[in-house]
Amino acid sequence: MRNNIDLIACRGLWFDRLYGNLLKVDGFGNILICVHGFSFLKPSEIYSLYPNKFIQLDESRIYVMNTLFNLPEIYMIACLVDFFSNSSHYVKSLEGVKCGELYMSYKSIFQDIRAAVDWVHMKGSLKTRTVASIERYVQRDNRLPLLLDRMKQSGAFLFLLTNSEYWYTKEVMTYLLSFPDANGEVRDWKSYFHTIVVDACKPNFFSDGTIMRQVNSETGALRLGTHTGKFQPGQVYSGGSCDVFTSLVGAKGKDVLYVGDHIFGDILKSKKIRGWRTFLIVPELVRELQVWTDKNPLFSKLQNLDIMLGDLYKNLDSSTTERPDLSKLRSAMREVTHEMDLSYGMMGSLFRSGSRQTHFSTQVSRYADVYASTVLNLIYYPFSYMFRAPAMLMPHESTVTHEQVFKVTDAPLSTMSRAFSVQKEAPHPDKIKTLSRANSMVPHARAEAPRHVTHHHDDDADSEDDSDEKSS
């Protein structure tokens, strides 16, 4: 079953409750792949359901499969939709299936699956069975306690924020951190953190939150009342909100680097609502990079096809009446893209389909300051390291080289005055005629161009006091 899940399941898919389809879309909502059960729809079939192969992210209709927990859920949805759609006992309709007087919409099938999955997580034996065979389900690494110790020694305030209950957190963290330290002793897992918060209820934690209580680390029971004092070393807390948490630790938005593997509950909400720095964990990167290197000739071939496409239009303008024949080139592009996608699995790459980026990829680019396959990658960087992404060229920048000469006179008239005003040397102050209150009611006749750099984004990490001193 594991291999079957790997073939059909891919994070970032959208489930259409109306038609029962799993959709892989790009960052704009254009449909890249459409699967009904285990059947991949042809372009003509997709167009009949979704005009222009496009769909909006309507939360009442679309459910986004963003988490690692969604992978078996995707496979379960595909199995049930495929079964009911092909069973001789059921009559298939556009929005569901019927057997006699029984009608099941794809929306109701999905609701039943969601309820079952939630029950397994919240009330079922999933966690108890995980703990009973923890070495089978949880991978540990002796570099983790070393990394956490180095972080604390660097002066960082280290906290653990999880939605899990205390008992489960205790079992998992004890297993992960039960390595002898430099003195040969196995320390209590709580000693690696300054503060521990369980039952956080993310993403609600980043908005209203819940009551913060102190946890009895021996029994797991919660103390009565709301915790209002400072965080105590070695203590565990339950619930709370981002407002309460940040006020207790004295941290501002960009002071926090939050590491998580949930693109919505961890990364998007902490970035969008609170402005935290974000570090997204994407385990699939190991496989993605393997294919990226092994199948490099395919990516090069696709780039060459793009160049050939541009060459077909070379030296053509609006006076051209004949259309270039693109049929062979388009067919070659589809074949290369299909071969590339199959290298990752039936649903293709998590991040792209050919040269087009997926919705998941767009979210990562927008909300994750840093992303990696594991947090352990930080052990190979000094904690003073400044991570900078490579410059992303806009289409108008990528099509013009710096060696080319672009004349300002080619620009629209409305932008020429601005361009010339920046390029021309400023006249001598004595030659500028200033307007006084006597002949003008306008306080400033023109905007004065700055003579020095006033701001750049690398100053974002500086404190407000430092920024004020620089501007004064």
Solvent accessible surface area in square Angstrom, and as a share of the most:
residue,aa,sasa,rsa
1,M,151,0.67
2,R,162,0.59
3,N,114,0.59
4,N,72,0.37
5,I,16,0.08
6,D,75,0.39
7,L,84,0.42
8,I,4,0.02
9,A,14,0.11
10,C,15,0.09
11,R,5,0.02
12,G,7,0.07
13,L,1,0.01
14,W,5,0.02
15,F,2,0.01
16,D,0,0.00
17,R,38,0.14
18,L,59,0.30
19,Y,32,0.12
20,G,2,0.02
21,N,2,0.01
22,L,4,0.02
23,L,0,0.00
24,K,6,0.03
25,V,2,0.01
26,D,8,0.04
27,G,30,0.28
28,F,168,0.70
29,G,4,0.04
30,N,47,0.24
31,I,3,0.02
32,L,30,0.15
33,I,25,0.13
34,C,2,0.01
35,V,0,0.00
36,H,19,0.08
37,G,2,0.02
38,F,82,0.34
39,S,61,0.39
40,F,81,0.34
41,L,33,0.16
42,K,138,0.59
43,P,83,0.52
44,S,79,0.51
45,E,79,0.36
46,I,7,0.03
47,Y,117,0.45
48,S,91,0.59
49,L,36,0.18
50,Y,4,0.02
51,P,99,0.62
52,N,124,0.64
53,K,47,0.20
54,F,82,0.34
55,I,12,0.06
56,Q,131,0.58
57,L,85,0.42
58,D,69,0.36
59,E,142,0.64
60,S,82,0.53
61,R,66,0.24
62,I,5,0.02
63,Y,57,0.22
64,V,31,0.18
65,M,0,0.00
66,N,11,0.05
67,T,18,0.10
68,L,61,0.30
69,F,134,0.56
70,N,9,0.04
71,L,34,0.17
72,P,62,0.39
73,E,2,0.01
74,I,0,0.00
75,Y,26,0.10
76,M,78,0.35
77,I,2,0.01
78,A,1,0.01
79,C,41,0.24
80,L,61,0.30
81,V,1,0.01
82,D,33,0.17
83,F,114,0.47
84,F,27,0.11
85,S,18,0.11
86,N,107,0.55
87,S,20,0.13
88,S,111,0.71
89,H,136,0.61
90,Y,48,0.18
91,V,109,0.63
92,K,107,0.45
93,S,50,0.32
94,L,107,0.53
95,E,75,0.33
96,G,0,0.00
97,V,1,0.00
98,K,99,0.42
99,C,49,0.29
100,G,63,0.61
101,E,178,0.80
102,L,96,0.48
103,Y,106,0.40
104,M,39,0.17
105,S,30,0.20
106,Y,1,0.00
107,K,95,0.40
108,S,40,0.26
109,I,9,0.05
110,F,4,0.02
111,Q,94,0.42
112,D,96,0.50
113,I,5,0.03
114,R,49,0.18
115,A,64,0.50
116,A,50,0.39
117,V,19,0.11
118,D,65,0.33
119,W,144,0.50
120,V,62,0.35
121,H,45,0.20
122,M,149,0.67
123,K,156,0.66
124,G,25,0.24
125,S,52,0.34
126,L,66,0.33
127,K,41,0.17
128,T,76,0.44
129,R,172,0.63
130,T,19,0.11
131,V,34,0.19
132,A,87,0.67
133,S,37,0.24
134,I,20,0.10
135,E,120,0.54
136,R,183,0.67
137,Y,120,0.46
138,V,28,0.16
139,Q,174,0.77
140,R,94,0.34
141,D,42,0.22
142,N,97,0.50
143,R,84,0.31
144,L,29,0.14
145,P,11,0.07
146,L,81,0.40
147,L,1,0.00
148,L,16,0.08
149,D,28,0.15
150,R,104,0.38
151,M,26,0.11
152,K,57,0.24
153,Q,145,0.64
154,S,64,0.42
155,G,66,0.64
156,A,43,0.34
157,F,95,0.40
158,L,22,0.11
159,F,40,0.17
160,L,33,0.16
161,L,13,0.06
162,T,25,0.14
163,N,75,0.38
164,S,24,0.16
165,E,62,0.28
166,Y,16,0.06
167,W,107,0.38
168,Y,38,0.14
169,T,7,0.04
170,K,82,0.35
171,E,73,0.33
172,V,22,0.13
173,M,21,0.10
174,T,64,0.37
175,Y,44,0.17
176,L,28,0.14
177,L,1,0.01
178,S,39,0.25
179,F,40,0.17
180,P,89,0.56
181,D,35,0.18
182,A,113,0.87
183,N,125,0.64
184,G,55,0.53
185,E,106,0.48
186,V,90,0.52
187,R,68,0.25
188,D,75,0.39
189,W,8,0.03
190,K,29,0.12
191,S,47,0.30
192,Y,1,0.00
193,F,17,0.07
194,H,65,0.29
195,T,2,0.01
196,I,2,0.01
197,V,0,0.00
198,V,0,0.00
199,D,44,0.23
200,A,0,0.00
201,C,61,0.36
202,K,32,0.13
203,P,49,0.31
204,N,61,0.31
205,F,0,0.00
206,F,0,0.00
207,S,50,0.32
208,D,127,0.66
209,G,14,0.13
210,T,63,0.36
211,I,93,0.47
212,M,3,0.01
213,R,68,0.25
214,Q,30,0.13
215,V,2,0.01
216,N,66,0.34
217,S,33,0.21
218,E,152,0.68
219,T,103,0.60
220,G,29,0.28
221,A,56,0.44
222,L,87,0.43
223,R,144,0.53
224,L,175,0.87
225,G,45,0.43
226,T,78,0.46
227,H,30,0.13
228,T,114,0.66
229,G,38,0.37
230,K,158,0.67
231,F,27,0.11
232,Q,89,0.40
233,P,117,0.73
234,G,35,0.34
235,Q,60,0.27
236,V,0,0.00
237,Y,0,0.00
238,S,7,0.04
239,G,3,0.03
240,G,0,0.00
241,S,9,0.06
242,C,1,0.00
243,D,77,0.40
244,V,58,0.33
245,F,1,0.00
246,T,25,0.14
247,S,83,0.54
248,L,45,0.22
249,V,38,0.22
250,G,65,0.63
251,A,26,0.20
252,K,121,0.51
253,G,25,0.24
254,K,104,0.44
255,D,100,0.52
256,V,9,0.05
257,L,85,0.42
258,Y,11,0.04
259,V,52,0.30
260,G,11,0.10
261,D,64,0.33
262,H,56,0.25
263,I,0,0.00
264,F,78,0.33
265,G,4,0.03
266,D,9,0.05
267,I,0,0.00
268,L,16,0.08
269,K,48,0.20
270,S,0,0.00
271,K,48,0.20
272,K,129,0.55
273,I,78,0.40
274,R,68,0.25
275,G,28,0.26
276,W,1,0.01
277,R,71,0.26
278,T,0,0.00
279,F,3,0.01
280,L,0,0.00
281,I,26,0.13
282,V,0,0.00
283,P,56,0.35
284,E,42,0.19
285,L,22,0.11
286,V,101,0.58
287,R,114,0.41
288,E,20,0.09
289,L,106,0.53
290,Q,92,0.41
291,V,6,0.03
292,W,112,0.39
293,T,91,0.53
294,D,92,0.48
295,K,80,0.34
296,N,78,0.40
297,P,95,0.60
298,L,20,0.10
299,F,21,0.09
300,S,44,0.28
301,K,103,0.44
302,L,16,0.08
303,Q,120,0.53
304,N,82,0.42
305,L,13,0.06
306,D,65,0.34
307,I,108,0.55
308,M,99,0.44
309,L,57,0.28
310,G,44,0.43
311,D,82,0.43
312,L,73,0.36
313,Y,104,0.40
314,K,136,0.58
315,N,145,0.74
316,L,76,0.38
317,D,97,0.51
318,S,121,0.78
319,S,90,0.58
320,T,54,0.31
321,T,131,0.76
322,E,140,0.63
323,R,228,0.83
324,P,35,0.22
325,D,107,0.55
326,L,28,0.14
327,S,67,0.43
328,K,171,0.73
329,L,15,0.07
330,R,138,0.50
331,S,42,0.27
332,A,30,0.23
333,M,35,0.15
334,R,157,0.57
335,E,115,0.52
336,V,5,0.03
337,T,31,0.18
338,H,110,0.49
339,E,95,0.42
340,M,4,0.02
341,D,15,0.08
342,L,93,0.46
343,S,18,0.12
344,Y,29,0.11
345,G,14,0.13
346,M,73,0.33
347,M,3,0.01
348,G,7,0.07
349,S,1,0.00
350,L,7,0.03
351,F,30,0.12
352,R,58,0.21
353,S,13,0.09
354,G,2,0.02
355,S,79,0.51
356,R,113,0.41
357,Q,81,0.36
358,T,5,0.03
359,H,21,0.09
360,F,2,0.01
361,S,8,0.05
362,T,53,0.31
363,Q,21,0.09
364,V,3,0.02
365,S,83,0.54
366,R,173,0.63
367,Y,18,0.07
368,A,13,0.10
369,D,66,0.34
370,V,34,0.19
371,Y,100,0.38
372,A,13,0.10
373,S,27,0.17
374,T,43,0.25
375,V,35,0.20
376,L,17,0.08
377,N,55,0.28
378,L,19,0.09
379,I,23,0.12
380,Y,145,0.55
381,Y,85,0.32
382,P,86,0.54
383,F,94,0.39
384,S,103,0.66
385,Y,105,0.40
386,M,118,0.53
387,F,86,0.36
388,R,139,0.51
389,A,89,0.69
390,P,110,0.69
391,A,93,0.72
392,M,156,0.70
393,L,117,0.58
394,M,113,0.50
395,P,100,0.63
396,H,124,0.55
397,E,78,0.35
398,S,68,0.44
399,T,104,0.61
400,V,70,0.40
401,T,77,0.45
402,H,189,0.84
403,E,148,0.67
404,Q,104,0.46
405,V,136,0.78
406,F,141,0.59
407,K,130,0.55
408,V,31,0.18
409,T,88,0.51
410,D,96,0.50
411,A,25,0.19
412,P,90,0.56
413,L,149,0.74
414,S,96,0.62
415,T,65,0.38
416,M,41,0.18
417,S,82,0.53
418,R,179,0.65
419,A,26,0.21
420,F,74,0.31
421,S,79,0.51
422,V,115,0.66
423,Q,116,0.52
424,K,141,0.60
425,E,161,0.72
426,A,61,0.47
427,P,83,0.52
428,H,106,0.47
429,P,100,0.63
430,D,124,0.64
431,K,166,0.70
432,I,69,0.35
433,K,165,0.70
434,T,112,0.65
435,L,90,0.45
436,S,60,0.39
437,R,165,0.60
438,A,101,0.78
439,N,100,0.51
440,S,20,0.13
441,M,160,0.71
442,V,90,0.52
443,P,94,0.59
444,H,146,0.65
445,A,62,0.48
446,R,161,0.59
447,A,100,0.77
448,E,143,0.64
449,A,56,0.44
450,P,99,0.62
451,R,171,0.62
452,H,138,0.61
453,V,116,0.67
454,T,104,0.60
455,H,119,0.53
456,H,88,0.39
457,H,118,0.53
458,D,57,0.29
459,D,33,0.17
460,D,52,0.27
461,A,84,0.65
462,D,53,0.28
463,S,56,0.36
464,E,118,0.53
465,D,100,0.52
466,D,63,0.32
467,S,46,0.30
468,D,88,0.46
469,E,122,0.55
470,K,132,0.56
471,S,97,0.63
472,S,124,0.80
